[in-house]
């Protein structure tokens, strides 16, 4: 169950979406982003021979491809202890340096909130 302590409803939603993608697709990471209009995009890790993207990079790419011009927030569900620099850079490119990036464990418990900075 997602530990919602300290998160608003919209942030809980993207953590839940990210967790669902990870579980449903059996991938190492799930991610979701929310754009400037409130639309959400959820994705898992892409690991093809010719294309490798983290879940968060994929979610950001989906937002851009759908016409998003900014991000309000991003979430990653992973075993990792921190959001990677490349993930934060992808969020920063679309959302700016102050965009929050939520990192949750596979059980949905929030581990950290950092900025894309």
PEWOZI-V964750 format. One record per residue. N is the residue number from 0. RES is the residue in one small letter. SS is DSSP state (a for helix, b for strand, c for the rest). OMEGA is omega as a letter, one per 20 degrees, with the letter a starting at -180 (999 if undefined). BURIAL is I if it has 24 or more other ideal C-beta (glycine too) atoms within 12 Angstrom, else O. Layout:
((N:RES:SS:OMEGA:BURIAL) (N:RES:SS:OMEGA:BURIAL))
This chain:
((0:x:c:a:O) (1:x:c:r:I) (2:x:c:a:O) (3:x:c:a:O) (4:x:c:r:O) (5:x:c:a:O) (6:x:c:r:O) (7:x:c:a:O) (8:x:a:a:O) (9:x:a:r:O) (10:x:a:r:I) (11:x:a:a:I) (12:x:a:a:I) (13:x:a:r:I) (14:x:a:r:I) (15:x:a:r:I) (16:x:a:r:I) (17:x:a:r:I) (18:x:a:a:I) (19:x:a:r:I) (20:x:a:a:I) (21:x:a:a:I) (22:x:a:a:O) (23:x:a:a:O) (24:x:a:r:O) (25:x:c:a:O) (26:x:c:a:I) (27:x:c:a:I) (28:x:c:r:I) (29:x:b:r:I) (30:x:b:r:I) (31:x:b:r:I) (32:x:b:r:I) (33:x:b:a:I) (34:x:b:a:I) (35:x:c:r:O) (36:x:c:a:O) (37:x:c:r:O) (38:x:c:r:I) (39:x:b:r:I) (40:x:b:a:I) (41:x:b:a:I) (42:x:b:r:I) (43:x:b:r:I) (44:x:c:r:I) (45:x:b:a:I) (46:x:b:r:O) (47:x:c:r:O) (48:x:c:a:O) (49:x:c:a:O) (50:x:c:r:O) (51:x:b:r:O) (52:x:b:r:I) (53:x:c:r:I) (54:x:a:a:I) (55:x:a:r:I) (56:x:a:r:I) (57:x:a:r:I) (58:x:a:r:I) (59:x:a:r:I) (60:x:a:r:I) (61:x:a:r:I) (62:x:a:r:I) (63:x:a:a:O) (64:x:a:r:O) (65:x:c:r:O) (66:x:c:r:O) (67:x:c:r:I) (68:x:c:r:O) (69:x:c:r:I) (70:x:b:r:I) (71:x:b:a:I) (72:x:b:r:I) (73:x:b:r:I) (74:x:b:r:I) (75:x:b:r:I) (76:x:b:a:I) (77:x:c:r:I) (78:x:c:a:O) (79:x:c:a:I) (80:x:c:a:O) (81:x:c:r:O) (82:x:c:a:I) (83:x:c:r:I) (84:x:a:a:O) (85:x:a:r:O) (86:x:a:r:I) (87:x:a:r:I) (88:x:a:r:O) (89:x:a:r:I) (90:x:a:r:I) (91:x:a:a:I) (92:x:a:a:I) (93:x:a:a:I) (94:x:a:a:I) (95:x:c:a:O) (96:x:c:a:O) (97:x:c:a:O) (98:x:c:r:I) (99:x:b:r:I) (100:x:b:a:I) (101:x:b:r:I) (102:x:b:r:I) (103:x:b:r:I) (104:x:c:a:I) (105:x:c:r:I) (106:x:c:r:O) (107:x:c:a:I) (108:x:c:r:O) (109:x:b:r:I) (110:x:b:a:I) (111:x:b:r:O) (112:x:b:r:I) (113:x:b:r:I) (114:x:b:r:O) (115:x:c:r:I) (116:x:c:999:O))
